[in-house]
Amino acid sequence: MGQRGEPEEEEEELVDPLTTLREQCEQIEQCVKARERLEVCNERVSSRSQTEEQCTEELFDFLHARDHCVAHKLFSKLK
């Protein structure tokens, strides 16, 4: 019971449309390929004890591909 003895209404869980769109866009072919390149790079870097490689380029390529997809869809979801 809420204040003044009134039954509490269940609040609908809000979902961030940006998070949802990012998850959807990560499934498109271009993002999947970029993520695979990033994972290969991460595995390569993790397997070495002495390396200056950081996979920055692969990370930026993945984020660019995902955000490019999101940009075309996001603003139609906003009120």
N, C-alpha and C positions, 0 to 999 in steps of 0.2 A: 504494500500500500504506500502511496506517495503522501505528500503533505495533505492535510485536511481530510484524510481517510479516503481519498480518491484512488482508484486502481491506477497503477503505473502503466503507461503505454510503452511497449518495446520500441526502442529507437532503431530505425533502419540503419544498418552499417553502411557508411559512405565509402565508396570505392573511388580512388583517384583515377580519372580517365587516362592520365598520362602513364601510370603504372600498367594499366590494362593494355593500352596501345603499344607500349614498349614490349610487353610479353608477346603480343600478337606479331609485331614486326620482327621480333627475333626469330620467328619461324620461316620468314621468307628466304628464298634461296641465297640472295646476296648476303644477308646477315649470317646465315648458317655457314657459308664459306668463309666469311671474315672471322667468325668465332672459331672455326676449325684452325685457321692460320694462327690466331691468338693462342689457342690451347697448345698447338705444336710448339710455338715459340716458348710458352711458359714451361712446358716439359723440358725443352732443350736447356733453358736457363737454369731450371731447378736441378738438372742432372749434373751441372758443372759447379765446381767449388770456386773457381776463379774466372769470373767473366764480368765484363762491363755492359753486356747486352741487357736491355731492360724491357724489350717488347713494346716500347712506346708507340712506334709506328703501327704495329698490328692492333693495339688497343684503340688508337685514334681511327683507324680504318673501320673497325667494328662499330664504334660509337657513331661515326659519321653515317654509315649505312643504316643503322637503326634509327637515328634521329631524322635522317632524310625521309624515311618511310613515315615516321610519326608526324612530321611537320605537315604532310599532306592530309592527315586525317584528324588531327587534334582540334583544330579550331571549329570544326563542324560539331564537335561534342560539347563545346563550351556555351554557356548561356550568356 
